[in-house]
Amino acid sequence: MTLRTKLLATTSAVLIATTGALYADGHATHPETGEVLASDQSFTYRDLDESPSIDPGMAEDSAGGDIVRDLFEGLYNQDASGSLAPGVALSHTVSDDNLTYTFTLRDNAKWSNGDTVTAGDFEYAWKRAASPELASPYSWFLEIMALENASEVIAGDLDPSELGVTAIDDTTLEVRLSQPLPYFPLMLTHYTTFPVPQATIEEHGTDWTKPGNMVSNGAYVLTEHVPQERLVRERNEMYWDNENTIIEKVTSLVINDENVALTRYLAGELDRTHVPAGQFPRLSAEFPDQAVSVPEACSYYYMFNLRDGASEDVQDVNVRRALSLAVDRDIIVENVLAGGQKPAYTFTHWATAGFETPDIPKASMTQAERNEMAVELMTEAGYGPDNPLEIDLVYNTSDSHKSVAVAISQMWKQTLGVETVLANQEWQTFLEARNNGDFEVARGGWCADYNEASTFLDLMQSESGYNDSKFVNAEVDALMEEAKTSNNAQANYDRVEEIIAEEAPIIPIYHYASVYMYNENLEGWPFENFQQQWYSKDLYKIAE
């Protein structure tokens, strides 16, 4: 199948000198391309679920990250190709030992209430995110950033004041690492590192993220939020680059059903929506200027619960390996999804920068050979026609997730005689169940926090905050720790991927493609950005 990749003109800084009123009359033109801009500069898109939080210190899902990047701005942004671009920070220097970073902040960055954004706001935000009192689900990210004393602060052994971040003055931020980390700057586009307003948080507590209370420093402000329905943000007049923002209003709608969302998109209610599983070939033929598939830095997998006291069935490595081998990944990507995804035999996405996919033996086998080996392993584990394995599989509510789960359960049944009980859960309930170990096998999807293989493989470390399998392997821990200071960590990553294949704590199933329908008048989408980190401030609509 040939996929049409739509690479639209993207600008990381749109130099519009005209006023907002001029956009409304439909006569404004794009300053770089000369395109006539539409009078309606709103952007409405579909999200599958309500995000658990839009507090930068508490957010934990990719959809929530999209919202947070509109409302807040960190030290750096990503441009259309995924490279670093100035945010609140204009530049940085690094000490000779690569342990101290000094960031120079712009002096015209403002909060939406008019206050100046200072280095102290970053210091407060990072120390807050590391504090045991906040219990951030992403506090572990500060550890893998190698921030000085991060592990001890998160564990409660040191006060947050000991974290390696200090505001030297209002426009100078010093960050101290416990060890050199070559990709450290790349991690600073993640929302956990964004500033938050201390006075607002102290005044409103957990209600600080509600419309009317929230003070933010991004290109947009929160104006409406109806949980499980919609979230609206509008241009922040205080944003330092507000005059160059074209999109006036952004609305994300929670629509659990992909087919309902597609119907609403085709009716003109949405500017962007997911392509339902299996429908990309038809939609790309019918709407070649709207259906788009490009690689995206995410991996889809199933995880086993390896906690003490969990189901004994999946504690047997032969059972886990058999279940992994019996998944026909080619059928999943070609017949079930059909949107440009690729079969996964490694956890790390094949397109990750600097990563060379290692030779995993089962990847070069035929499916018939994999099935034969799976039967042998299951027999060794004591399961067969007279003693079939029964297993529970849970996933978050989605037609696509259901389609994949049904297909895989049929593969397990046909090849191994396994009886699978499928259960879907609402997103936040699902996250809690995984975190609490209330599952036997669960769906997982991991999107890169930065473009380097460790963003995937760090999840396999014993103490990772998102190692929901609770897989423990001392060799993996040592390899990943060593990789942080290695000039070339490929050999470490190869071995970790081999261990994942041998121990099968997870089943890598496919590597994502970003498969969406886009309004043909919407321009500026960063299709070349592997992480698909987009900012509404960089989008615009052209007149029909």
C-alpha positions in Angstrom: 0.0 0.0 0.0 1.4 3.4 -0.9 0.9 6.1 1.7 0.5 9.7 0.7 2.6 11.8 3.0 1.3 15.3 3.2 4.0 17.8 4.1 2.4 21.2 4.5 4.3 24.4 4.7 5.1 25.0 8.4 6.4 28.1 10.1 7.7 28.1 13.6 7.3 31.9 13.9 4.6 33.5 11.8 5.5 37.1 11.3 2.1 38.8 11.2 2.1 42.5 11.8 -1.6 43.1 11.3 -4.1 43.2 14.1 -6.6 40.6 15.2 -9.4 42.7 13.7 -7.8 42.3 10.3 -7.9 38.5 10.5 -11.7 38.7 11.0 -12.4 40.5 7.7 -10.9 37.8 5.6 -8.4 40.0 3.7 -5.3 39.3 5.6 -2.6 37.3 3.9 0.1 35.1 5.2 3.3 37.2 5.4 5.6 34.4 4.1 3.4 32.5 1.6 1.0 35.2 0.5 -2.0 32.9 1.1 -5.2 34.6 1.8 -6.3 33.8 5.4 -9.7 32.6 6.3 -11.9 34.9 8.3 -12.5 32.0 10.8 -9.3 31.3 12.6 -10.5 28.7 15.0 -9.2 25.1 15.3 -11.4 22.3 16.6 -10.1 18.8 17.1 -11.1 15.5 18.6 -9.6 13.8 21.7 -10.4 10.2 22.6 -10.5 10.8 26.4 -10.6 13.4 29.1 -7.0 14.0 30.2 -6.3 13.3 33.9 -4.8 16.8 34.4 -3.7 19.9 32.6 -1.4 20.9 35.5 2.1 20.7 34.0 3.3 19.0 37.2 0.5 16.4 37.1 -0.1 15.8 33.4 0.7 12.3 32.2 -0.8 11.6 28.8 -0.1 12.8 25.3 -3.5 14.5 24.7 -3.0 16.4 28.0 0.5 17.4 26.8 -1.0 18.9 23.6 -3.2 21.1 25.8 -0.5 22.1 28.2 1.8 23.2 25.3 -0.8 25.7 24.3 -1.3 27.0 27.8 2.3 27.0 29.0 5.7 27.5 27.5 8.9 25.9 28.7 12.5 26.9 28.2 12.4 25.5 24.7 9.9 24.5 22.0 10.2 22.3 19.0 10.1 23.6 15.5 8.3 21.9 12.5 11.1 19.4 12.1 11.5 18.6 15.8 14.6 20.7 16.4 14.9 22.9 19.5 13.5 26.5 19.1 13.6 29.3 21.7 10.8 29.4 24.2 11.2 31.3 27.4 14.9 30.6 27.1 16.9 32.4 24.4 20.1 30.3 24.8 22.2 28.3 27.3 25.8 27.6 28.1 27.3 24.4 29.5 30.3 24.0 31.9 33.4 22.2 30.8 32.4 19.1 32.8 28.9 19.1 31.1 27.3 19.1 34.6 26.1 22.7 34.8 23.7 24.4 32.3 23.0 28.1 32.5 20.0 29.4 30.7 19.4 33.0 29.6 15.7 33.8 29.7 14.0 36.5 27.7 12.9 39.5 29.6 9.5 40.0 27.8 7.9 36.7 28.7 4.7 37.4 30.7 2.0 35.4 32.6 -1.5 35.9 31.4 -2.1 38.3 34.4 0.7 40.6 33.2 3.4 39.4 35.7 6.8 38.7 34.3 7.9 35.1 33.9 11.1 34.6 35.8 13.7 32.0 36.4 12.2 31.6 39.8 9.0 30.3 38.3 11.0 27.4 36.7 12.8 26.7 40.0 9.5 26.6 41.8 7.9 24.3 39.2 10.7 21.8 39.1 11.0 21.6 42.9 7.2 21.2 43.1 7.1 18.4 40.6 9.8 16.6 42.5 8.2 17.0 45.9 6.5 14.0 47.6 3.7 16.3 48.6 2.6 16.7 45.0 3.1 13.0 44.1 3.5 13.9 40.4 3.0 10.8 38.2 5.9 12.1 36.1 8.3 13.0 39.0 10.5 10.1 37.7 11.2 12.2 34.6 13.3 14.6 36.7 15.4 11.6 37.7 16.1 10.5 34.2 17.0 14.1 33.4 19.9 13.4 35.9 19.0 16.5 38.0 21.2 16.7 41.0 19.6 15.1 44.1 16.4 14.3 42.1 16.1 10.7 43.4 16.6 11.7 47.0 14.1 14.6 46.8 11.5 12.4 45.2 12.0 9.7 47.8 11.6 12.2 50.6 15.2 11.8 51.8 16.1 15.4 50.9 14.1 18.6 50.9 13.0 19.9 47.5 15.3 22.9 48.1 18.2 20.6 47.5 17.1 19.9 43.9 19.7 20.9 41.3 18.0 24.0 39.9 18.5 27.6 41.0 17.3 31.0 39.8 20.5 33.1 39.8 18.4 36.2 38.9 15.1 36.8 37.1 16.6 35.9 33.7 19.3 33.4 34.6 18.5 29.8 35.5 21.2 27.4 36.6 20.6 23.6 36.4 23.1 21.1 37.9 23.2 17.5 36.8 24.5 14.5 38.7 26.2 13.1 35.5 26.6 14.4 31.9 23.6 13.7 29.7 24.1 14.4 26.0 20.4 14.7 25.2 19.5 16.8 28.3 18.4 19.9 26.3 16.0 17.7 24.2 14.1 16.9 27.4 13.2 20.5 28.1 10.3 20.6 25.7 8.4 18.2 28.0 5.6 19.7 30.0 6.9 18.5 33.4 9.7 21.1 33.0 7.3 24.0 32.3 6.9 26.9 34.8 3.9 27.3 37.0 2.6 30.3 38.9 3.3 29.9 42.6 1.0 32.7 43.8 -2.0 31.3 41.9 -1.4 27.8 43.1 -1.1 28.9 46.7 -4.3 30.9 46.3 -6.5 28.3 44.7 -4.9 25.0 45.5 -6.0 22.1 43.3 -8.6 24.5 41.7 -5.9 26.6 40.1 -6.4 24.8 36.8 -10.0 25.9 36.4 -11.2 28.6 34.0 -11.0 31.9 35.7 -8.4 30.8 38.1 -5.6 29.6 35.8 -2.7 31.9 35.1 -0.5 30.6 32.2 2.3 31.8 30.1 1.7 30.1 26.8 0.1 31.4 23.6 -3.4 30.6 24.9 -5.4 30.9 28.0 -8.1 28.5 29.3 -11.6 30.0 28.9 -13.9 27.0 29.2 -13.7 23.4 30.4 -16.6 21.0 30.6 -15.1 17.6 31.8 -15.7 14.7 29.4 -17.0 17.1 26.8 -14.8 20.0 25.7 -11.9 22.3 26.6 -11.5 25.7 25.1 -8.4 28.0 25.0 -8.1 31.4 23.4 -5.3 33.7 22.5 -3.2 35.1 25.4 -2.9 38.8 24.9 0.1 38.8 27.3 2.1 36.2 25.4 5.4 37.6 24.3 4.8 36.6 20.6 1.0 37.1 20.5 1.1 39.4 17.5 2.4 36.5 15.4 -0.3 34.1 16.4 -3.1 33.6 13.9 -5.4 30.9 15.4 -7.7 32.7 17.7 -9.6 29.9 19.5 -8.8 26.2 20.0 -11.4 23.6 21.1 -10.7 20.0 22.0 -13.8 17.8 22.0 -13.9 14.5 23.9 -15.5 11.9 21.5 -14.9 8.3 22.5 -16.2 6.8 19.3 -13.8 7.2 16.3 -16.6 6.7 13.8 -18.8 9.3 15.4 -15.8 11.7 15.3 -15.3 10.9 11.6 -18.9 11.7 10.9 -18.7 15.0 12.7 -15.4 15.8 10.8 -17.0 15.1 7.4 -19.9 17.3 8.5 -17.5 20.2 9.0 -17.6 20.2 12.8 -13.9 19.2 13.3 -10.7 20.3 11.7 -8.8 17.2 12.8 -9.8 13.7 13.8 -8.3 10.2 14.0 -8.8 7.8 11.1 -10.7 4.8 12.4 -8.9 1.5 12.2 -8.8 0.0 8.8 -10.3 3.0 7.0 -7.2 4.8 5.8 -7.0 3.2 2.4 -10.6 4.2 1.6 -10.3 7.7 3.1 -7.0 8.5 1.4 -8.5 7.5 -1.9 -11.6 9.6 -1.4 -9.9 12.5 0.4 -6.3 12.6 -0.8 -5.7 16.1 0.5 -7.1 15.4 4.0 -6.1 11.8 5.0 -2.5 11.8 6.2 -0.2 9.1 7.6 3.3 9.9 8.9 5.6 8.0 11.4 5.0 9.0 15.0 7.2 8.4 18.0 5.0 5.9 19.8 4.9 2.2 20.4 1.9 0.0 21.0 2.3 -3.0 23.3 0.7 -5.3 25.8 2.2 -5.6 29.3 2.1 -8.5 31.7 1.6 -8.0 35.5 4.7 -9.4 37.1 4.1 -8.1 40.6 4.4 -10.5 43.5 1.0 -12.0 44.1 -0.3 -11.4 40.6 -1.7 -14.2 38.4 0.7 -17.1 38.3 -0.1 -17.8 34.6 1.9 -14.9 33.3 4.8 -15.3 35.7 6.0 -18.2 33.5 8.3 -16.7 30.9 7.4 -19.5 28.5 3.7 -18.4 28.6 4.7 -14.8 27.9 7.0 -15.7 25.1 4.4 -18.0 23.5 1.7 -15.2 23.7 4.1 -12.8 22.1 5.1 -15.2 19.3 1.5 -16.0 18.5 0.7 -12.4 17.7 0.7 -12.0 13.9 1.8 -8.4 13.7 1.5 -8.2 9.9 -2.2 -8.9 10.1 -2.6 -6.2 12.8 -0.9 -3.5 10.7 -2.1 -4.5 7.3 -5.6 -5.7 7.9 -6.8 -4.4 11.2 -5.2 -0.9 11.2 -4.1 -0.4 7.6 -2.8 3.1 8.3 0.9 2.9 7.7 1.9 1.4 11.1 4.8 -1.1 11.2 5.1 -4.4 13.0 7.1 -4.1 16.3 9.6 -6.6 17.6 11.4 -4.0 19.6 10.0 -1.5 22.1 11.9 1.4 20.6 10.3 2.9 17.5 12.2 2.1 14.3 12.5 5.8 13.4 14.0 7.0 16.7 17.0 9.3 16.1 20.3 7.5 16.2 18.7 4.1 16.9 19.5 1.1 14.7 17.0 -1.7 15.2 18.9 -4.8 16.5 18.4 -8.3 15.0 15.7 -9.9 17.1 15.5 -13.6 16.1 11.7 -13.8 16.0 11.5 -10.8 13.7 13.1 -12.8 10.8 11.0 -15.9 11.4 7.9 -16.7 9.4 4.6 -16.5 11.3 4.3 -20.3 10.9 7.6 -20.7 12.6 6.7 -18.3 15.3 3.4 -20.2 15.9 5.2 -23.6 16.0 7.6 -22.3 18.6 4.7 -20.7 20.6 3.0 -24.1 20.8 6.1 -25.8 22.0 6.6 -23.1 24.8 3.0 -23.3 25.9 3.3 -27.1 26.1 6.4 -26.8 28.2 4.5 -24.5 30.5 1.8 -27.2 31.0 -1.0 -25.8 28.9 -2.7 -27.4 26.0 -6.1 -28.8 24.8 -6.7 -30.6 28.1 -5.6 -27.6 30.1 -6.3 -24.4 28.2 -4.9 -21.1 29.5 -7.5 -18.5 30.5 -6.3 -14.9 30.5 -7.8 -11.5 31.2 -7.0 -8.6 28.8 -7.9 -5.0 29.6 -7.8 -1.9 27.4 -9.1 1.6 27.5 -12.3 2.3 25.6 -11.7 2.8 21.9 -12.9 1.0 18.8 -9.3 0.7 17.5 -8.1 -0.8 20.8 -11.0 -3.2 20.7 -10.3 -4.2 17.1 -6.7 -5.0 18.0 -7.7 -6.9 21.2 -10.3 -9.0 19.4 -7.8 -9.9 16.6 -5.1 -10.9 19.0 -7.5 -12.9 21.2 -8.5 -14.8 18.1 -4.8 -15.5 17.2 -4.2 -16.8 20.7 -7.3 -19.0 20.5 -6.5 -20.4 17.1 -2.8 -21.0 17.7 -2.6 -21.8 21.4 -6.2 -22.6 22.5 -6.1 -19.6 24.9 -9.4 -18.3 26.2 -9.2 -14.5 26.6 -11.7 -12.4 28.5 -11.7 -8.8 27.1 -12.6 -5.8 29.2 -12.6 -2.1 28.4 -12.3 0.7 30.9 -12.7 4.5 30.9 -9.3 6.2 30.5 -8.7 7.4 34.1 -10.1 4.1 35.6 -7.8 2.2 33.2 -4.7 4.3 34.2 -5.5 3.6 37.9 -5.9 -0.1 37.3 -2.6 -0.4 35.6 -0.8 1.7 38.2 -2.3 -0.4 41.0 -1.6 -3.7 39.3 -5.3 -4.6 38.9 -4.8 -6.5 35.6 -3.3 -9.6 34.1 -2.5 -8.3 30.6 -3.1 -4.7 29.8 -2.8 -2.5 26.7 0.0 0.0 26.7 1.1 2.9 24.4 4.2 4.9 24.9 5.0 8.1 23.1 8.5 9.5 23.2 9.2 12.3 25.7 12.3 13.2 23.6 13.8 11.8 20.4 16.3 9.2 21.8 16.0 5.5 22.4 16.2 5.8 26.2 12.8 7.5 26.3 11.4 4.0 25.5 13.9 1.7 27.2 14.0 3.6 30.5 10.5 2.2 31.1 12.1 -1.2 31.6 14.1 0.0 34.5 13.0 -1.4 37.9 12.2 2.0 39.4 10.6 3.6 36.4 7.3 5.4 37.2 5.7 3.8 34.2 7.1 0.3 34.5 3.5 -0.9 35.2 4.6 -4.5 34.6 7.0 -4.1 37.6 9.6 -6.0 35.5 12.9 -6.2 37.5 16.1 -7.1 35.8 19.4 -6.0 37.2 21.2 -6.2 33.9 18.7 -3.9 32.3 19.1 -1.4 35.2 22.9 -1.5 34.8 22.8 -1.2 31.0 20.5 1.8 31.1 22.5 3.5 33.8 25.7 3.0 31.8 24.0 4.3 28.6 23.5 7.7 30.1 27.2 8.5 30.0 28.1 6.5 26.9 29.4 8.1 23.8 27.6 5.4 21.8 24.9 3.6 23.7 23.7 1.4 20.8 25.2 -1.8 22.2 23.4 -1.2 25.5 20.1 -0.6 23.7 20.6 -3.7 21.6 21.1 -5.8 24.7 18.1 -4.3 26.5 15.9 -5.1 23.5 17.3 -8.6 23.4 16.4 -9.0 27.1 12.9 -7.7 26.4 12.5 -10.4 23.7 13.9 -13.1 25.9 12.0 -12.2 29.1 8.8 -10.9 27.4 7.6 -8.5 30.2 5.8 -6.8 27.3 4.6 -7.7 23.8 5.7 -5.0 21.3 2.9 -5.0 18.7 3.3 -2.1 16.3 5.1 1.2 15.9 2.7 4.1 15.4 1.9 6.2 12.5 0.1 9.5 13.0 -3.1 8.7 11.0 -5.5 11.6 10.9 -8.0 13.6 8.8 -7.1 17.3 8.5 -9.2 20.2 7.2 -7.8 20.9 3.8 -7.6 24.6 4.6 -5.6 24.0 7.8 -1.9 24.8 7.3 1.2 24.7 9.4 0.9 21.2 10.8 4.4 19.8 11.6 4.2 16.5 9.8 8.0 16.2 9.8 8.2 16.4 13.6 8.6 12.8 14.6 7.1 13.3 18.1 4.2 15.2 16.5 4.7 18.0 19.0 2.4 20.7 17.6 1.5 24.2 18.8 -1.7 25.9 17.9 0.2 29.2 17.6 2.0 27.8 14.5 -1.3 26.9 12.7 -3.4 28.9 10.4 -6.4 28.5 8.0 -6.4 29.7 4.4 -9.5 31.0 2.7 -11.4 28.5 0.6 
